[in-house]
Amino acid sequence: MNSCSRATCYAPDTGCSLGFLDRSKCPSWSGAELSGTEDTSRVDDVLMPWSARALGLVDAGFVAGRGKPFVVGIVGPENAGKTTLLASWFLLLSRGLASKIDRRFAGSYSFEGWETVAGTMRYHPGYLPQFPPHTSSKEGRAPGLLHLAFRHDADPVRSYLFADAPGEWFKKWAVDSQGPESAGAAWIAQHADLFLLTADRDALAGEHRGAARGTLQLIAKRLMSERRGRPLALVWTKADVSISKEMETAVRNAVFTMSEVGEFAVSVVGNDQNNGIGAGLLELLQWTLDCKRNTAVLPVVDRGTCDPLFMFGMRR
């Protein structure tokens, strides 16, 4: 069986992670000798070291080669519109609307993964667009990561990884954050640089609105204990659906006990005023891309130097 001994390389399904065009010359390749008929000189025959599907943890390490990517954790119960939000963003960007968010699109390593979540929402002759399929809740220790890169003015390119995780993960995580079935949601809670907490207005107005509110409040409480000062926004999904003022107040009270929380209402339903680009989607994306990581505050250096590295290991 052809394989590579490196745990982070998936040749021959992808290209060699060390960059060898001829795998037989790679010291880690343990497969059979390649046939002499295989032409490795043609650029269009060279496999890339990624598959273009949603990225895993190994792929995240590849993306981080240029700089640490910004991880966006989209949190919420099942059917809250988390995947639809991602699909809507991708479709808007594919229409050339990156200029409306004060950014320039700079590429993606997961185009196929984006098409998997967004393809059903595209218009095709004789095909009625549908919402993306429900994200699978099978066991996993990390979510699928969808990559986008943006450039702002003269700043360097910045990579973003958007976590696409099933809502069932967060429900189990809210009850027991250390449980074996909570590993995927716990990964997001640990590694995300910002959180978008989705509140499904359709569920909050439906027959089981009491249970929906209880689940959302439980997730919000867990998120509050795990947040550690990272940026957070409450995102009302399906904003075209009306809910009672009492329900809105109950949800806000559960979330706004946390300091500096943004609030957005989004919907894929268009009207004449927003020119068919939905409601609040670009505003939320702009806020997400503008967020910054928490930075460390270094102690004051009482030495005659401006180099902060000299504050460590120095005798007082």
BELRADA-V315887 format. One record per backbone hydrogen bond with DSSP energy under -1.0 kcal/mol. CO is the residue of the C=O (numbers start at 0). NH is the residue of the N-H. If there is no record, write none. Layout:
CO,NH
CO,NH
//
This chain:
2,29
5,8
9,12
15,18
21,24
22,25
25,28
27,4
34,37
41,44
42,45
47,14
51,112
54,144
55,59
56,60
57,61
58,62
59,63
61,64
62,65
69,160
70,192
70,193
71,162
72,195
74,197
76,79
80,84
81,85
82,86
83,87
84,88
85,89
86,90
87,91
88,92
89,93
91,96
92,95
96,99
97,100
97,102
98,101
103,150
106,148
109,113
110,114
111,115
112,116
113,117
114,118
117,120
118,121
119,129
123,126
143,163
144,54
145,161
147,159
148,105
149,157
150,103
151,154
157,149
158,69
159,147
160,71
161,145
163,143
165,168
166,170
167,171
168,172
169,173
170,174
171,175
175,178
178,181
181,185
182,186
183,187
184,188
185,189
186,190
187,191
193,72
194,232
195,74
196,234
198,236
199,203
205,208
207,211
208,212
209,213
210,214
211,215
212,216
213,217
214,218
215,219
216,220
217,221
218,222
219,223
220,224
221,225
222,226
226,229
230,194
231,261
232,196
233,263
234,198
235,265
236,200
237,240
243,247
244,248
245,249
246,250
247,251
248,252
249,253
250,254
251,255
254,257
261,233
263,235
265,238
266,278
270,275
273,276
278,266
279,283
280,284
281,285
282,286
283,287
284,288
285,289
302,304
306,309
307,310
308,311
//
